[in-house]
Every structure is written in structure tokens, then in C-alpha cells.
Amino acid sequence: MMKASKLLIDASKLVSGDRQSSYGTPEDSFKKLSALWSAYLDVEITPHDACVMMSLLKVSRLAYKPSEDSSTDGAAYLCLANQVS
């Protein structure tokens, strides 16, 4: 299997896995996160923005040290950005 295909399969497992029992739905989780960031920054942050910014966190980590984990997480956050839009 190609490395990129495995990464996307792993990201899909993260997105569709059993995290809701621990963190709630992605919609609820990123709604809360975006509200907190909005209050802190005094700028409106949408749930979509929060997902993209979490992906950018992973990109910044990749710039420091490439890792499959950060790549997988970044892809998962981008998928969630589409879901919560």
C-alpha cells in the first residue's frame, strides 16, 4: 500500500473512531473550542477555522520534525473542517 493511502486510511479511522465517547461530536467539540478562542482573541473563530488551525499546528510540527503522526492528525483535522462547515 502506498504511504499516502495508509496515512489517509489512518486519518479516516481517527475521524470515524470512538472519540465521541470521550470528547463529544466533532461539531460540539469544535464549537466549544472556537468559542473559547473567539473569546480569548476577541475575534470570531468558526468551528471550521478551529479545525484548520489545529491542522496548521500539525504543519508547524512537521516543519520542525517530520512524522507520520503529525501528518495523519493534520489530514484528520482537515477532514473534520469539511465536516463541521
C-alpha positions in Angstrom: 0.0 0.0 0.0 1.3 3.5 -0.8 2.4 5.6 2.1 -0.2 8.3 1.3 -3.0 5.8 1.1 -2.1 4.4 4.6 -2.0 7.9 6.0 -5.5 8.7 4.7 -6.8 5.4 6.0 -5.4 6.1 9.4 -6.8 9.6 9.3 -10.2 8.2 8.4 -10.0 5.9 11.4 -9.3 8.9 13.7 -12.2 10.8 12.3 -14.7 7.9 12.4 -13.3 6.3 15.6 -14.8 6.2 19.1 -13.5 9.6 20.3 -17.1 10.9 20.7 -17.5 9.0 23.9 -14.5 10.9 25.4 -14.8 14.3 23.6 -18.3 14.6 22.2 -19.1 15.0 18.5 -16.7 17.0 16.3 -19.4 19.6 15.8 -19.8 20.1 19.5 -16.1 19.9 20.3 -15.0 22.4 17.7 -18.0 24.7 18.5 -16.7 24.9 22.1 -13.1 25.3 21.0 -13.9 28.1 18.6 -16.0 29.9 21.2 -13.1 29.8 23.6 -10.6 31.0 21.0 -13.0 33.7 19.9 -13.4 35.0 23.5 -9.6 34.9 24.1 -8.7 36.6 20.8 -11.8 38.9 20.6 -12.2 37.8 17.0 -14.8 35.4 15.7 -13.4 32.0 15.1 -15.6 29.4 13.5 -15.5 25.6 14.1 -14.1 25.3 10.6 -11.4 27.8 11.4 -10.5 25.9 14.6 -10.1 22.6 12.6 -7.9 24.4 10.0 -5.8 26.0 12.8 -5.3 22.6 14.5 -4.1 21.3 11.2 -1.7 24.2 10.9 -0.4 23.3 14.4 0.5 19.9 12.9 2.1 21.6 9.9 4.3 23.6 12.2 5.3 20.4 13.9 6.1 18.8 10.6 8.4 21.8 9.8 10.3 21.0 13.0 10.3 17.2 12.7 8.5 15.2 10.0 6.4 12.4 11.5 3.7 10.2 10.3 1.6 11.0 13.4 1.5 14.8 12.7 0.7 14.1 9.0 -2.1 11.8 10.0 -3.5 14.2 12.6 -3.3 17.1 10.1 -5.2 15.2 7.5 -7.8 14.2 10.1 -8.3 17.9 11.1 -8.8 18.9 7.5 -11.4 16.2 7.1 -13.1 17.5 10.2 -13.0 21.1 8.9 -15.1 19.9 6.0 -17.5 18.0 8.4 -18.2 20.9 10.7 -18.7 23.5 7.9 
